[in-house]
Structures are given as C-alpha cells and as structure tokens.
C-alpha cells in the first residue's frame, strides 16, 4: 500500500540522518514526529513531480521545491527555525514562479508583485477556493519573513539552537515552524489538484488517495464540492 511506501521511505531517511548527523542522537520522540511531518509533506511534492512529468510537465521551479523540502529534513535535525523559515520562504517563492508560468503572467520579478498579480489573475480571482489558498500561503510567507528579519525573536542562530537543544521553548517553536511548513504544502497540494485535475485523475488509485488524504478534512470537503459531478473524484 502507498502509506507503507511512505513509512518505508521515512524509516530510510531517519536511518540516513542518524548515521550522518550527530545531533540526531539527541532528538526526542516528539521531535522525530515533527520530522516525519516534513518527510510526508516532501513525499507529496515528490509524488506530484513524478506524475506531472508523466504528463510531460517538467519545471525547474518545481524541482527546486522538492530539493528545498529535502533540505528541510536536514535542517530539522538541528531544530533551526531560522533556517527552516528561510527555506520555507524559498519554497513559496519557487511555487509562485511555477504558478507564474502556469497562468502565463509576464513582466513580473519581485515576490510581492507576483503575489498581487496572481491574486488578480482571472483564473484565480474567479475561483474563491483557489484564491484563498494563495492568500493563506502569502500569510505564511509574511510570517516567515518577519521571523527571519526579527531582531528580538529568540533562537535565531544555529548556535543558540544547539546551545538550548533540550529547551522546551525551542521544541515549542520547532513544532510551530513544522506546522507552518506542513500547512503551506497542504495549500500547494490543494492548488495542484485544482489546476491539474487531469494529472490527478490519471494517477494510480492509491496515489490519488494519498494526495487527497494529505489535505485537511475541511479542504477535502471543499475540493470534492468544487469538482462535484466531475469524473476526477
């Protein structure tokens, strides 16, 4: 089954990290659960990349998104929130660039300008479910930017994270950061279903179940409602 494949993939990743990253020796069971959340989110992006390429859709920004999600797994071993938020910003920027090409938006360079152009694009503006996904992603982007550039937020350096490795506040911040990463990739996953329904439809059944199952229950209901009476669901 597909979920067994995901679990097997996670166990191989953890074994690799334990053999190559010293800090893994100190990770609590709770922290391992947070890493699994990032792994499962990265697995979703990997599956989308594979199925998009089966449909002759290959994109360098999407490839970079997957690469970033793998970098996140390494950063998780150090519970370094600043690095994770930097990577989250980069992931979002690459997804916006992917969206820019999909919706044929031209003459746009900066991320904030691109977001505004995406939000005003007719295909997005007229689809409230799709539009809200981009708004939510942008909110996480702003939070990540504020965190990275903050002069007051604690644990903004790798040294401080290592120094305070067992500190409860670090673990609380780490969990919050992981939650933001997962939420962003859930939003991206939903958008990909909405803009690539035929790719989704052509996936193997177990893969479709994995993809739709990664969304929150509320999002699953909204997606089903959006495609009501269509063959994709």
C-alpha positions as CSV (number, residue, x, y, z in Angstrom):
1,X,0.0,0.0,0.0
2,X,1.1,3.6,-0.6
3,X,1.2,4.6,3.0
4,X,3.5,1.6,3.7
5,X,5.8,3.1,0.9
6,X,5.7,6.5,2.8
7,X,6.5,4.8,6.1
8,X,9.4,2.8,4.5
9,X,10.7,6.0,2.9
10,X,10.7,7.8,6.3
11,X,12.5,5.0,8.1
12,X,15.2,5.0,5.4
13,X,15.6,8.8,5.8
14,X,15.8,8.6,9.6
15,X,18.4,5.8,9.4
16,X,20.5,8.0,7.0
17,X,20.2,11.1,9.3
18,X,21.1,9.0,12.4
19,X,24.2,7.7,10.6
20,X,25.3,11.1,9.3
21,X,24.0,13.9,11.6
22,X,25.4,13.9,15.1
23,X,22.5,15.9,16.6
24,X,20.1,13.1,15.7
25,X,21.4,11.3,18.8
26,X,19.6,13.9,21.0
27,X,16.3,14.0,19.2
28,X,13.3,13.2,21.3
29,X,10.4,11.0,20.1
30,X,8.3,14.2,19.8
31,X,10.9,15.8,17.5
32,X,11.0,12.7,15.4
33,X,7.3,13.0,14.9
34,X,7.9,16.6,13.6
35,X,10.5,15.4,11.2
36,X,8.0,12.7,9.9
37,X,5.5,15.5,9.1
38,X,8.1,17.3,7.0
39,X,9.0,14.0,5.3
40,X,5.4,13.2,4.5
41,X,5.0,16.7,3.0
42,X,8.1,16.3,0.9
43,X,6.8,12.9,-0.2
44,X,3.7,14.6,-1.6
45,X,5.8,17.0,-3.6
46,X,7.9,14.1,-4.9
47,X,4.8,12.3,-6.0
48,X,3.4,15.3,-7.8
49,X,6.7,15.9,-9.6
50,X,6.7,12.3,-10.8
51,X,3.1,12.4,-12.0
52,X,3.5,15.8,-13.6
53,X,6.5,14.5,-15.5
54,X,4.5,11.5,-16.7
55,X,2.1,14.1,-18.3
56,X,5.1,15.9,-19.9
57,X,5.0,18.7,-17.4
58,X,8.6,19.4,-16.2
59,X,9.6,22.6,-14.4
60,X,12.8,23.7,-12.8
61,X,11.0,25.7,-10.0
62,X,9.0,22.6,-9.1
63,X,12.2,20.6,-8.9
64,X,13.7,23.3,-6.7
65,X,10.7,23.0,-4.4
66,X,11.4,19.3,-3.9
67,X,15.0,20.0,-3.3
68,X,14.2,22.6,-0.7
69,X,11.8,20.2,1.1
70,X,14.7,17.7,1.3
71,X,17.0,20.4,2.8
72,X,14.3,21.0,5.4
73,X,14.7,17.4,6.6
74,X,18.4,18.1,7.2
75,X,17.7,21.4,9.0
76,X,15.1,19.6,11.2
77,X,17.9,17.6,12.8
78,X,19.2,20.9,14.3
79,X,15.7,22.3,15.1
80,X,17.0,25.5,13.5
81,X,13.8,27.6,13.0
82,X,15.6,30.4,11.2
83,X,17.0,28.1,8.5
84,X,13.6,26.4,8.2
85,X,11.8,29.7,7.7
86,X,14.4,30.8,5.2
87,X,13.8,27.5,3.3
88,X,10.0,27.9,3.6
89,X,10.2,31.4,2.0
90,X,12.3,29.9,-0.8
91,X,9.8,27.1,-1.3
92,X,7.0,29.6,-1.6
93,X,8.9,31.8,-4.0
94,X,9.6,28.9,-6.3
95,X,5.9,27.9,-6.1
96,X,4.8,31.4,-7.1
97,X,7.3,31.2,-10.0
98,X,5.8,27.9,-11.0
99,X,2.3,29.5,-10.8
100,X,3.5,32.5,-12.8
101,X,4.4,30.2,-15.7
102,X,1.2,28.1,-15.4
103,X,-1.0,31.2,-15.5
104,X,1.2,32.9,-18.2
105,X,2.0,36.0,-16.1
106,X,4.7,38.1,-17.7
107,X,6.9,41.1,-16.7
108,X,7.0,40.4,-13.0
109,X,10.1,39.9,-10.9
110,X,9.5,40.6,-7.2
111,X,7.6,38.1,-5.0
112,X,5.2,40.7,-3.5
113,X,4.4,42.0,-7.0
114,X,3.9,38.4,-8.3
115,X,1.6,37.6,-5.5
116,X,-0.6,40.6,-6.3
117,X,-0.6,39.6,-10.0
118,X,-1.6,36.1,-9.1
119,X,-4.4,37.2,-6.9
120,X,-5.8,39.4,-9.7
121,X,-5.4,36.8,-12.4
122,X,-8.9,35.9,-13.7
123,X,-8.4,32.2,-13.3
124,X,-7.6,32.7,-9.6
125,X,-9.8,35.7,-8.8
126,X,-12.9,34.0,-10.0
127,X,-12.2,30.8,-8.1
128,X,-12.6,31.5,-4.3
129,X,-11.2,28.2,-3.3
130,X,-8.1,28.7,-5.4
131,X,-7.7,32.4,-4.4
132,X,-7.9,31.6,-0.7
133,X,-5.1,29.1,-1.0
134,X,-2.8,31.8,-2.4
135,X,-3.8,34.2,0.3
136,X,-3.1,31.6,3.0
137,X,0.3,30.8,1.5
138,X,1.2,34.6,1.4
139,X,0.3,34.9,5.0
140,X,2.8,32.2,5.9
141,X,5.4,33.8,3.7
142,X,5.0,37.1,5.5
143,X,5.3,35.4,8.9
144,X,8.4,33.6,7.8
145,X,9.9,36.9,6.5
146,X,9.1,38.7,9.8
147,X,10.7,35.8,11.8
148,X,13.9,35.7,9.7
149,X,14.4,39.5,9.9
150,X,13.4,39.9,13.5
151,X,15.9,41.4,16.0
152,X,14.0,40.1,19.0
153,X,12.9,36.6,18.2
154,X,14.9,34.1,20.3
155,X,16.9,31.2,18.8
156,X,17.6,32.9,15.5
157,X,21.0,31.2,15.1
158,X,22.2,27.7,14.8
159,X,24.5,28.2,17.8
160,X,21.6,29.2,20.1
161,X,19.5,26.3,18.9
162,X,22.3,23.9,19.6
163,X,23.1,25.6,23.0
164,X,19.4,25.3,24.0
165,X,18.8,22.0,22.3
166,X,16.6,20.4,25.0
167,X,14.9,23.7,26.0
168,X,11.1,23.4,25.9
169,X,10.7,26.7,24.2
170,X,12.9,25.5,21.3
171,X,10.6,22.5,21.0
172,X,7.5,24.6,21.0
173,X,8.9,27.0,18.4
174,X,10.1,23.9,16.4
175,X,6.6,22.4,16.4
176,X,5.1,25.7,15.3
177,X,7.6,26.0,12.5
178,X,6.9,22.5,11.3
179,X,3.2,23.2,11.4
180,X,3.6,26.2,9.1
181,X,5.7,24.1,6.6
182,X,3.0,21.4,6.5
183,X,0.2,23.9,6.1
184,X,1.9,25.6,3.2
185,X,2.5,22.3,1.4
186,X,-1.1,21.3,2.1
187,X,-2.2,24.5,0.4
188,X,0.2,23.8,-2.5
189,X,-1.2,20.3,-2.8
190,X,-4.7,21.6,-3.0
191,X,-3.8,24.2,-5.7
192,X,-2.1,21.4,-7.7
193,X,-5.3,19.3,-7.6
194,X,-7.3,22.4,-8.7
195,X,-5.1,23.4,-11.6
196,X,-4.0,20.0,-12.7
197,X,-7.2,17.9,-12.4
198,X,-6.3,15.6,-15.3
199,X,-2.9,14.8,-13.8
200,X,-4.7,14.0,-10.6
201,X,-7.2,11.9,-12.4
202,X,-4.5,9.9,-14.2
203,X,-2.7,9.0,-11.0
204,X,-2.9,5.4,-9.7
205,X,-5.8,5.0,-7.2
206,X,-3.6,4.6,-4.2
207,X,-1.6,7.7,-5.2
208,X,-4.8,9.7,-5.5
209,X,-5.9,8.6,-2.1
210,X,-2.5,9.7,-0.7
211,X,-2.7,13.1,-2.4
212,X,-6.3,13.9,-1.4
213,X,-5.7,12.4,2.1
214,X,-2.8,14.9,2.8
215,X,-5.3,17.7,2.9
216,X,-7.2,18.7,6.0
217,X,-10.7,17.3,6.3
218,X,-12.1,20.8,5.6
219,X,-10.1,21.1,2.4
220,X,-11.0,17.7,1.2
221,X,-14.7,18.6,1.5
222,X,-14.2,21.9,-0.3
223,X,-12.3,20.1,-3.1
224,X,-15.0,17.5,-3.5
225,X,-17.6,20.2,-3.6
226,X,-15.6,22.1,-6.2
227,X,-15.5,19.1,-8.5
228,X,-19.0,17.8,-7.7
229,X,-20.4,15.6,-10.5
230,X,-17.0,15.6,-12.3
231,X,-15.1,12.5,-13.1
232,X,-12.0,13.4,-11.1
233,X,-13.4,12.3,-7.7
